[in-house]
């Protein structure tokens, strides 16, 4: 069983009856990039396959070191998912920490993986270059992500281009385990590349909670507008023609408006006589039209903490129905003995 170095990408519309797996870290307020890069796709796919979506609270410990903050952010992600339309009757939503098998599998995989595998992770290098603390958790992130996918036999992993390497690493780790112990226990996942473009932050770089450049999804209308008005632009005057391809505001606006409206804005850019403030005001308007109703739904859900906890508890139950027997196979194959198992 040779390691598969070529990562297969799953085509659009080929997820029927397959298990999809993805997660979001509760490391800060969910933002526009999270929605268009992941959450919107997750909601759309819940009718196309078996959606397993988890709140990656262990992953967030690489940067969040306050217990109360982490608890609140974890609950916030659950609220955000439900507010944007994830249906717990169609998809499985759970906390990563409610599957103890995840961290157990991560350790077993770690004992099969060389340092060089992790040192080549592009996301680790990028985060360190941007000033994030290079703790061991951040370094071993791909191992824990692999365990997240493999423990529930995830078949399809919807990702952006920046996460493709992690799916490739997951396949490599799974193949290595299967080869070492002579059994095809861990299923090799396929990546489904998101069609969403990379969402720019207010500084023009990729929007990220880590980089402090995000526009929160469910902040107050006033604060969201303030962030939008702070989007970086060049210094061209109102009268001057502008480059629509290099404008951060237009790159955000195109996520919301129709192709016809977008073309009309591009024409006005090229003709001159348009101030960036006008485009920002339109962006704030369509932002509120899109997320205002969701914000109200979220506020109602936040009043019913029992319902939110019930959703997560039921999600964890479904996920463990897959994880527990799979972990039994992993232990048996690798020689791990527990009380009562011989």
BELHU-V268500 format. One record per backbone hydrogen bond with DSSP energy under -0.5 kcal/mol. NH is the residue of the N-H (numbers start at 1). CO is the residue of the C=O. Records with the same first field share a line. If there is no record, write none. Layout:
NH: CO  CO
This chain:
5: 3
7: 5
8: 6
10: 191
14: 11
17: 48
18: 15
20: 18  50
21: 156
22: 52
24: 54
27: 25
32: 215
35: 31
36: 32
37: 33
38: 34
39: 34
40: 35
42: 38
43: 39
44: 40
45: 41
46: 42  43
47: 44
48: 45
49: 45
50: 18
51: 49  90
52: 20
53: 51  92
54: 22
55: 94
56: 24  54
57: 55
60: 56
61: 58
62: 59
63: 60
64: 60
65: 63
70: 66
71: 67
72: 68
73: 69
74: 70
75: 71
76: 72
77: 73
78: 74
79: 75
80: 76
81: 77
82: 78
83: 79
84: 80
85: 81  82
86: 81
88: 86
90: 87
91: 87
92: 51
93: 91
94: 53
96: 55
98: 95
99: 96
100: 98
102: 99
103: 99
104: 100
105: 101
106: 102
107: 103
108: 104
109: 105
110: 106
111: 107
112: 109
113: 109  110
117: 114
118: 114
119: 115
120: 116
121: 118
125: 121
126: 122
127: 123
128: 124
129: 125
130: 126
131: 128
132: 127
135: 133
139: 135
140: 136
141: 138
143: 140
144: 140
145: 141
146: 142
147: 143
148: 144
149: 145
150: 146
151: 147
152: 149
153: 150
154: 149
155: 19
156: 19
157: 190
158: 156
159: 192
163: 160
164: 161
166: 163
167: 163
168: 164
169: 165
170: 166
171: 167
172: 168
173: 169
174: 170
175: 171
176: 172
177: 173
178: 174
179: 175
180: 176
181: 177
182: 178
183: 178
185: 183
187: 185
189: 187
190: 155
191: 8
192: 157
193: 191
194: 159
200: 198
201: 205
202: 213
204: 201
207: 199
212: 208  209
213: 208
216: 214
217: 30
218: 30
224: 220
225: 221
226: 222
227: 223
228: 224
229: 225
230: 226  227
231: 228
232: 202
242: 269
244: 242
246: 243
247: 244
248: 246
251: 247
252: 248
253: 249
254: 250
255: 252
256: 253
257: 253
262: 258
263: 259
264: 260
265: 261
266: 262
267: 263
268: 264
269: 265
270: 266
271: 267
272: 268  269
273: 238
274: 238
278: 275
279: 275
280: 276
281: 277
282: 278
283: 279
284: 280
285: 281
286: 282
287: 283
288: 284
289: 285
290: 286
291: 287
292: 288
295: 291
296: 292
297: 293
298: 294
299: 295
300: 296
301: 297
302: 298
303: 299  300
304: 301
305: 303
308: 304
309: 305
310: 306
311: 307
312: 308
313: 309
314: 310
315: 311
316: 312
317: 313
318: 314
319: 315
320: 316
321: 317
322: 318  319
323: 319
324: 320
326: 322
327: 323
328: 324
329: 325
330: 326
331: 327
332: 328
333: 329
334: 330
335: 331
336: 331
337: 335
341: 338
